[in-house]
Amino acid sequence: MSIEFNDVFYKYRTDKFQLELNEIEIESNSITCLIGPNGMGKTTLLYLLSNLYKPQRGTIIIDGLNYINNSFEIYKNSYFSVDFSSFYQNLNSYTNLRLQCIYRQVSEKRINEVLEIVGLENDKKKFKKFSTGMKQKLNIASALLHKPKLIVLDEPFNGLDPGSVITLKNIFTDLNTSNGTTIVMTTHLLKEADSFCTNYCIMNYGSIVESNKIDKDFANLESRYKSVFQIN
């Protein structure tokens, strides 16, 4: 699923910060990382994609459909998560995913499959007892339930141990190649993103200032980041 931003504008009422995205496209069947310093608009962009914020101007087109007018149709084949608010604090992994299955109309047989993939198959703790890494794993398991064509995540590596980071990269790569899933994610881990992402967007003060395929023969993400932000 491709994503197009056409003259998209969003401004916070109590802040000078504003997001402006014009003629920006995220390619279908790509793994695209959004990178940039804190406060540059990456998470705001994800809130717009997740339909939690509405553009004050312009349109977001996902898979050829205007997102505002066709949000339910798009949501059926997508997974958006910018935090962990969709999970119930007093329920364990299995029960949280069972509710997701009911909502998504997915067979509950998928629950044990996806919990095993992320390494939570034996955990019985309530969500409120989870570490940040465990919350990330459950979030990924939830994303895998209905094999979506689009996944949008905010810093999915946050809180994960090195082994889990490797597992997550393999999950994303397999989903992208076998299911044709487009993945959009923010991250500050440039070397990790460089190792498996196919595309990148660099954000600076509410705009995407550079967008391209990752070409390791030309330059890696760290060198492009240093160049854009003039870091020695």
C-alpha positions in Angstrom: 0.0 0.0 0.0 1.5 3.3 -1.1 1.0 6.6 0.9 0.8 10.1 -0.7 0.9 13.4 1.2 -0.6 16.2 -1.0 -0.3 19.7 0.5 -0.8 18.3 4.0 -0.6 20.9 6.8 -1.0 20.5 10.6 -0.2 23.1 13.3 -0.6 22.8 17.1 -2.6 25.6 18.6 -0.2 26.2 21.5 3.0 25.8 19.6 4.8 27.4 16.7 5.6 24.0 15.3 3.9 23.1 12.0 4.0 20.1 9.7 4.0 20.6 6.0 4.2 17.7 3.5 3.7 18.3 -0.2 4.1 15.8 -3.0 5.6 13.2 -0.7 5.1 9.5 -1.5 6.0 6.4 0.5 6.4 3.6 -1.9 4.2 0.5 -1.8 5.9 -2.7 -0.6 8.7 -0.7 1.1 10.1 -0.7 4.6 10.5 3.0 5.2 12.1 4.5 8.2 11.4 8.1 9.4 14.5 9.6 11.0 15.5 13.0 12.4 16.1 14.6 15.8 13.5 14.8 18.5 10.7 17.3 17.9 11.0 17.3 14.1 7.5 15.9 13.4 8.0 12.2 13.0 5.4 11.2 15.6 3.0 13.9 14.5 3.2 12.4 11.0 2.3 9.0 12.4 -0.7 10.6 14.3 -1.9 11.9 11.0 -1.5 8.5 9.4 -3.3 6.8 12.3 -6.2 9.2 11.8 -5.8 10.5 15.4 -5.0 13.9 14.0 -6.8 15.4 11.0 -4.9 17.5 8.5 -5.9 21.1 8.6 -5.2 21.3 4.9 -4.5 18.8 2.1 -5.1 15.1 1.6 -3.5 11.8 2.6 -4.0 9.1 0.0 -3.4 5.5 1.0 -3.6 2.8 -1.7 -5.4 5.2 -4.0 -8.1 6.1 -1.4 -8.6 9.4 0.4 -7.9 8.4 4.0 -10.4 10.8 5.6 -13.3 9.5 3.5 -12.3 5.8 3.5 -10.6 5.3 6.9 -12.6 2.2 7.8 -11.8 0.4 4.5 -8.1 1.3 4.8 -8.0 0.3 8.5 -9.2 -3.2 7.8 -6.0 -4.0 5.9 -3.7 -1.9 8.1 -2.2 -1.6 11.6 -1.4 1.7 13.2 0.2 2.1 16.6 1.9 5.2 18.1 1.6 4.0 21.7 0.1 1.1 23.7 -3.3 2.6 24.5 -5.2 -0.2 22.6 -4.2 -2.8 25.3 -6.0 -3.4 28.5 -3.8 -3.0 31.6 -5.5 -5.8 33.6 -5.5 -8.4 30.9 -2.6 -10.7 29.8 -1.2 -11.1 26.3 -3.6 -13.8 25.1 -6.8 -12.1 26.3 -5.7 -8.8 24.8 -5.1 -10.4 21.5 -8.4 -12.3 21.8 -10.2 -9.0 21.9 -8.2 -7.9 18.9 -9.3 -11.0 17.0 -12.9 -10.3 17.7 -12.5 -6.7 16.5 -10.5 -7.7 13.5 -12.7 -10.8 12.8 -9.6 -13.1 12.8 -9.5 -16.7 14.0 -8.2 -17.1 17.5 -5.9 -19.8 16.2 -3.6 -17.0 15.2 -3.0 -15.9 18.8 -0.7 -18.7 19.8 1.1 -18.4 16.4 1.9 -14.7 16.8 2.8 -15.0 20.5 5.3 -17.7 19.7 6.8 -15.6 16.9 7.5 -12.7 19.3 8.4 -14.9 22.3 5.5 -14.3 24.6 3.8 -17.7 24.3 4.5 -18.6 27.9 3.9 -15.3 29.6 0.8 -14.9 31.8 1.4 -11.5 33.4 -1.1 -8.7 33.1 -0.1 -6.0 30.6 0.5 -3.4 33.4 3.3 -5.6 34.7 5.0 -5.7 31.3 8.4 -4.1 30.7 8.7 -1.7 27.7 10.2 -4.5 25.6 7.4 -6.9 26.4 4.8 -4.2 25.4 6.7 -3.8 22.1 6.5 -7.5 21.5 2.8 -7.7 22.2 2.3 -4.7 19.9 4.1 -6.5 17.1 2.1 -9.7 17.8 -1.1 -7.6 17.5 0.2 -6.2 14.2 0.8 -9.7 12.8 -2.7 -11.1 13.6 -4.5 -10.1 10.4 -1.5 -10.0 8.1 -2.0 -6.4 7.2 -0.8 -4.7 4.0 0.3 -1.6 5.9 2.0 -1.3 9.3 2.8 2.0 10.9 4.8 2.0 14.2 6.5 4.6 16.4 10.0 3.4 17.5 9.3 -0.3 17.5 12.9 -1.1 18.7 12.5 0.9 21.9 13.1 -1.3 25.0 14.1 -4.4 23.0 17.1 -6.5 23.9 19.6 -7.1 21.0 18.2 -10.6 20.3 14.7 -9.3 20.1 15.8 -6.5 17.7 17.2 -9.1 15.4 14.0 -11.1 15.6 11.9 -8.0 14.9 14.0 -7.1 11.8 13.5 -10.7 10.5 9.7 -10.5 11.2 9.5 -7.2 9.2 11.6 -8.5 6.3 9.6 -11.7 6.1 6.3 -9.9 6.2 7.4 -7.4 3.6 8.7 -10.1 1.1 6.1 -12.8 1.7 3.0 -10.6 2.2 3.9 -7.4 0.4 3.4 -5.4 3.5 4.4 -1.8 3.5 6.1 -0.8 6.8 6.5 2.7 8.0 8.4 3.2 11.3 10.3 5.9 13.2 13.6 5.1 14.8 16.8 6.7 16.2 18.8 3.5 15.6 20.3 4.3 12.3 22.5 1.3 11.9 19.7 -1.1 12.7 17.4 0.6 10.2 20.2 0.6 7.6 20.5 -3.1 7.8 16.9 -4.0 6.7 14.9 -0.9 5.6 14.6 -0.3 1.9 13.7 3.5 2.0 14.2 6.4 4.3 12.8 9.9 4.9 14.7 12.5 6.9 12.5 15.0 8.8 13.6 18.5 9.8 11.3 21.1 11.4 8.1 19.6 10.2 9.1 18.8 6.6 10.6 15.8 4.8 13.9 17.3 3.6 15.3 14.1 2.0 13.6 10.9 0.8 15.2 8.1 -1.1 15.9 4.4 -1.4 18.7 3.1 0.8 21.7 2.6 -1.4 24.6 1.2 0.7 26.9 1.5 -2.3 26.3 5.3 -2.2 25.9 6.2 1.4 24.5 4.8 4.6 21.9 6.4 6.8 24.4 7.7 9.3 26.3 9.6 6.6 23.1 11.1 5.2 21.9 12.1 8.7 25.3 13.8 9.4 25.2 15.5 6.1 21.6 16.9 6.5 22.2 18.1 10.1 25.8 19.1 9.5 27.2 16.8 12.2 31.0 16.2 12.1 
